[in-house]
Amino acid sequence: MIFRAVFWIGLVALLMPREPDLGLGRPAPAIDPGAGSEVAAWAASKIDPRLASDPQLLCRANPAACSAGAGLVENVRTAALQSLAQVKADLRDNERRR
């Protein structure tokens, strides 16, 4: 039985079609990996170095941006917790049905 399984696995591996080489090279990533560092460098150039070294001072200078950022993080956290709670409830319902 084991030999039969090894034989069929080997045969399928041997006969399985391979990806054809069209001569176009490997696919490029969808997003340039250096783009994130360029955006970070641009943002750092727009912020006063004194503000960047002290986050509390940065929020004092721009409270609307800080509250918007904190609100966004809280919304993402709430959505994630609601999704997890829904998944747990679905799992409990499936267990009860069985």
N, CA and C of each residue as an Amber inpcrd file, in Angstrom:
protein
   294
   0.8200000  -1.1880000   0.0000000   0.0000000   0.0000000   0.0000000
   0.8670000   1.2560000   0.0000000   1.8980000   1.2720000   0.8260000
   2.7960000   2.4250000   0.8980000   3.5570000   2.5720000  -0.4200000
   4.0030000   1.4320000  -0.9700000   4.7270000   1.4900000  -2.2380000
   3.8260000   2.0020000  -3.3690000   2.5720000   1.6050000  -3.3400000
   1.6290000   2.0700000  -4.3520000   1.4410000   3.5900000  -4.2340000
   1.3390000   4.0950000  -3.0070000   1.1870000   5.5400000  -2.7970000
   2.4270000   6.2890000  -3.2730000   3.6110000   5.7680000  -2.9470000
   4.8470000   6.4110000  -3.3860000   4.9320000   6.4120000  -4.9120000
   4.5430000   5.2940000  -5.5390000   4.5610000   5.2020000  -6.9940000
   3.6640000   6.2630000  -7.6160000   2.4130000   6.3910000  -7.1370000
   1.4830000   7.3380000  -7.7290000   1.8990000   8.7860000  -7.4620000
   2.4180000   9.0610000  -6.2950000   2.9030000  10.4140000  -6.0020000
   4.0560000  10.7660000  -6.9370000   4.9740000   9.8220000  -7.1350000
   6.0900000  10.0530000  -8.0480000   5.6340000  10.2330000  -9.4810000
   4.6750000   9.4400000  -9.9200000   4.1660000   9.5370000 -11.2820000
   3.4690000  10.8770000 -11.5160000   2.6620000  11.2970000 -10.5690000
   1.9820000  12.5870000 -10.6970000   3.0030000  13.7170000 -10.7010000
   4.0200000  13.6450000  -9.8460000   5.0580000  14.6850000  -9.8210000
   5.8240000  14.7230000 -11.1390000   6.0390000  13.5820000 -11.7230000
   6.7640000  13.5190000 -12.9880000   5.9270000  14.0690000 -14.1460000
   4.6410000  13.7680000 -14.1860000   3.7870000  14.1540000 -15.2970000
   3.1100000  15.5140000 -15.1150000   3.2390000  16.1190000 -13.9560000
   2.5880000  17.3950000 -13.7000000   3.1920000  18.4820000 -14.5940000
   2.3380000  19.2700000 -15.2570000   2.8790000  20.3030000 -16.1510000
   3.5950000  21.3970000 -15.3560000   4.6540000  21.8890000 -15.9370000
   5.4300000  22.9580000 -15.3160000   5.0140000  24.2860000 -15.9250000
   5.3020000  25.3700000 -15.2340000   5.0150000  26.6980000 -15.7630000
   5.9330000  26.9470000 -16.9470000   5.3840000  27.3370000 -18.0780000
   6.2350000  27.5360000 -19.2540000   7.1100000  28.7800000 -19.1010000
   8.2950000  28.7190000 -19.6640000   9.2010000  29.8570000 -19.6650000
   8.9480000  30.6340000 -20.9470000   8.3260000  31.8010000 -20.8230000
   7.9960000  32.6170000 -21.9810000   9.0960000  33.6130000 -22.3090000
  10.1660000  33.6110000 -21.5170000  11.2750000  34.5050000 -21.7660000
  11.0500000  35.9260000 -21.2860000  10.0300000  36.1350000 -20.4590000
   9.7250000  37.4780000 -19.9840000  10.3470000  37.7730000 -18.6240000
  10.9900000  36.8230000 -18.0230000  11.5810000  37.0170000 -16.7030000
  10.5690000  36.8030000 -15.5980000  11.0180000  37.0100000 -14.3850000
  10.1340000  36.8280000 -13.2410000   9.2020000  38.0230000 -13.1150000
   7.9830000  37.8070000 -12.6080000   7.0530000  38.9290000 -12.4680000
   7.5680000  39.9360000 -11.4370000   7.3490000  41.1900000 -11.7110000
   7.7790000  42.2600000 -10.8040000   6.7520000  42.4130000  -9.6920000
   7.1750000  42.8580000  -8.5220000   6.1960000  43.1030000  -7.4530000
   5.2340000  44.2150000  -7.8620000   4.0180000  44.1510000  -7.3520000
   2.9950000  45.1260000  -7.7200000   3.3310000  46.5180000  -7.1820000
   3.9710000  46.5700000  -6.0300000   4.3070000  47.8460000  -5.4130000
   5.8180000  47.9290000  -5.2820000   6.3620000  49.0590000  -5.6240000
   7.7960000  49.2720000  -5.5040000   8.1740000  49.2300000  -4.0210000
   9.1070000  48.3230000  -3.6090000   9.4320000  48.2340000  -2.1880000
  10.0510000  49.5060000  -1.6370000  10.6510000  50.3490000  -2.4840000
  11.2530000  51.5790000  -2.0060000  10.2600000  52.7080000  -1.8220000
   9.0110000  52.5210000  -2.2700000   8.0190000  53.5890000  -2.1890000
   7.6960000  53.9560000  -0.7470000   7.6380000  52.9820000   0.1280000
   7.3330000  53.2600000   1.5340000   8.3970000  54.1160000   2.1810000
   9.6560000  53.8290000   1.8870000  10.7230000  54.6180000   2.4780000
  10.7400000  56.0260000   1.8970000  10.3670000  56.1760000   0.6210000
  10.3020000  57.5100000   0.0240000   9.2080000  58.3390000   0.6730000
   8.0630000  57.7190000   0.9400000   6.9650000  58.4320000   1.5860000
   7.3600000  58.8150000   3.0070000   8.0140000  57.9010000   3.7160000
   8.4540000  58.1990000   5.0830000   9.4770000  59.3300000   5.0870000
  10.3780000  59.3380000   4.1260000  11.3720000  60.4050000   4.0480000
  10.7010000  61.7370000   3.7440000   9.7070000  61.7400000   2.8540000
   8.9960000  62.9690000   2.5290000   8.2550000  63.4970000   3.7560000
   7.5660000  62.5760000   4.4870000   6.8270000  62.9990000   5.6800000
   7.7750000  63.5440000   6.7470000   8.9260000  62.9000000   6.9030000
   9.8890000  63.3720000   7.8980000  10.4300000  64.7470000   7.5310000
  10.5470000  65.0170000   6.2340000  11.0470000  66.3260000   5.8260000
  10.0240000  67.4270000   6.0830000   8.7450000  67.0850000   6.1580000
   7.6930000  68.0740000   6.3720000   7.4420000  68.3610000   7.8510000
   7.9630000  67.5400000   8.7510000   7.7500000  67.7170000  10.1900000
   8.9890000  68.3440000  10.8040000   8.7540000  69.3080000  11.6480000
   9.8540000  69.9640000  12.3560000  10.5660000  68.9120000  13.2220000
  11.9010000  68.8280000  13.1670000  12.6200000  67.8060000  13.9420000
  12.3460000  67.8760000  15.4470000  12.0860000  69.0550000  15.9620000
  11.7810000  69.1640000  17.4020000  10.4630000  68.4820000  17.7190000
   9.4900000  68.5730000  16.8080000   8.1900000  67.9390000  17.0280000
   8.2870000  66.4210000  16.8850000   9.0940000  65.9560000  15.9560000
   9.2200000  64.5150000  15.7200000   9.8830000  63.8060000  16.8930000
  10.7420000  64.5240000  17.6270000  11.4310000  63.8760000  18.7410000
  10.5320000  63.7330000  19.9670000   9.4790000  64.5550000  20.0640000
   8.5880000  64.5160000  21.2220000   7.1400000  64.3850000  20.7410000
   6.5450000  63.1890000  20.8000000   5.1800000  62.9970000  20.2960000
   4.1470000  63.8530000  21.0220000   4.3400000  64.1110000  22.3100000
   3.3670000  64.9340000  23.0320000   3.3670000  66.3590000  22.4990000
   4.5330000  66.8670000  22.1820000   4.6340000  68.2030000  21.6120000
   4.0010000  68.2280000  20.2240000   4.1630000  67.1590000  19.4660000
   3.5660000  67.0690000  18.1350000   2.0470000  67.1120000  18.2340000
   1.4820000  66.3980000  19.1920000   0.0260000  66.3970000  19.3500000
  -0.4750000  67.7260000  19.8910000   0.3120000  68.4050000  20.6910000
  -0.0830000  69.7170000  21.1810000  -0.1510000  70.7200000  20.0290000
   0.7440000  70.5690000  19.0640000   0.7910000  71.4940000  17.9370000
  -0.3000000  71.2000000  16.9140000  -0.7670000  69.9610000  16.8560000
  -1.7610000  69.5820000  15.8590000  -2.7550000  68.5930000  16.4700000
  -3.6400000  69.0500000  17.3470000  -4.5450000  68.1220000  18.0440000
  -5.5620000  67.4580000  17.1200000  -5.9560000  68.1260000  16.0410000
  -6.9510000  67.5300000  15.1420000  -6.3890000  66.2880000  14.4600000
  -5.1350000  66.3570000  14.0210000  -4.5250000  65.2040000  13.3600000
  -4.3280000  64.0610000  14.3450000  -3.9250000  64.3800000  15.5730000
  -3.7220000  63.3240000  16.5710000  -5.0310000  62.6380000  16.9370000
  -6.0910000  63.4220000  17.1030000  -7.3740000  62.8160000  17.4560000
  -7.9240000  62.0010000  16.2830000  -7.7050000  62.4730000  15.0560000
  -8.1580000  61.7070000  13.8890000  -7.3980000  60.3860000  13.7900000
  -6.0910000  60.4300000  14.0360000  -5.2950000  59.1990000  13.9990000
  -5.7140000  58.2290000  15.0890000  -5.9410000  58.7650000  16.2930000
  -6.3760000  57.9020000  17.3980000  -7.7610000  57.3370000  17.1170000
  -8.6320000  58.1410000  16.5330000  -9.9700000  57.6670000  16.1900000
  -9.9270000  56.5650000  15.1490000  -9.0420000  56.7040000  14.1760000
  -8.8970000  55.6830000  13.1420000  -8.4170000  54.3620000  13.7530000
  -7.4330000  54.4460000  14.6210000  -6.9240000  53.2350000  15.2830000
  -8.0270000  52.5860000  16.1070000  -8.8170000  53.3900000  16.8110000
  -9.9040000  52.8480000  17.6280000 -10.9790000  52.2060000  16.7550000
 -11.2760000  52.8050000  15.5990000 -12.2740000  52.2160000  14.6910000
 -11.8040000  50.8720000  14.1550000 -10.5390000  50.7800000  13.7970000
  -9.9890000  49.5200000  13.2960000 -10.0300000  48.4590000  14.3960000
  -9.6670000  48.8520000  15.6030000  -9.6770000  47.9160000  16.7370000
 -11.0970000  47.4140000  17.0110000 -12.0640000  48.3290000  17.0090000
 -13.4520000  47.9560000  17.2600000 -13.9690000  47.0090000  16.1790000
 -13.6580000  47.3080000  14.9220000 -14.1070000  46.4420000  13.8320000
 -13.4950000  45.0450000  13.9500000 -12.2250000  44.9900000  14.3250000
 -11.5650000  43.6860000  14.4770000 -12.2000000  42.8890000  15.6100000
 -12.4740000  43.5480000  16.7300000 -13.0880000  42.8430000  17.8570000
 -14.4970000  42.3790000  17.5220000 -15.2550000  43.1830000  16.7790000
 -16.5970000  42.7620000  16.3740000 -16.5330000  41.5600000  15.4430000
 -15.5700000  41.5570000  14.5350000 -15.4090000  40.4220000  13.6240000
 -15.0630000  39.1560000  14.3970000 -14.1570000  39.2960000  15.3640000
 -13.7880000  38.1280000  16.1670000 -14.9650000  37.6250000  16.9860000
 -15.7430000  38.5390000  17.5280000 -16.9150000  38.1310000  18.3000000
 -17.9140000  37.4080000  17.4020000 -18.0960000  37.8800000  16.1760000
 -19.0020000  37.2260000  15.2440000 -18.5100000  35.8250000  14.8860000
 -17.2190000  35.6780000  14.6880000 -16.6500000  34.3630000  14.3710000
 -16.8490000  33.4080000  15.5440000 -16.6180000  33.8920000  16.7550000
 -16.8290000  33.0490000  17.9460000 -18.2830000  32.6230000  18.0570000
 -19.2100000  33.5580000  17.8120000 -20.6280000  33.2230000  17.8770000
 -20.9860000  32.1980000  16.8020000 -20.4550000  32.3490000  15.6040000
 -20.7100000  31.3790000  14.5370000 -20.1770000  30.0020000  14.9010000
 -19.0020000  29.9530000  15.5040000 -18.4370000  28.6660000  15.9180000
 -19.2980000  28.0110000  16.9850000 -19.7670000  28.8130000  17.9530000
 -20.6350000  28.2610000  19.0040000 -21.9370000  27.7320000  18.4080000
 -22.5290000  28.4730000  17.4540000 -23.7670000  28.0210000  16.8180000
 -23.5540000  26.7190000  16.0490000 -22.4430000  26.5990000  15.3650000
 -22.1570000  25.3560000  14.6300000 -21.9550000  24.1950000  15.5790000
 -21.3290000  24.4430000  16.7220000 -21.1310000  23.3680000  17.7120000
 -22.4810000  22.9100000  18.2810000 -23.3770000  23.8670000  18.5150000
 -24.6900000  23.5090000  19.0690000 -25.5180000  22.6960000  18.0710000
 -25.3950000  23.0330000  16.7960000 -26.1430000  22.2980000  15.7730000
 -25.7150000  20.8590000  15.6590000 -24.4660000  20.5960000  15.9480000
 -23.9770000  19.2200000  15.8670000 -24.4760000  18.4770000  17.0480000
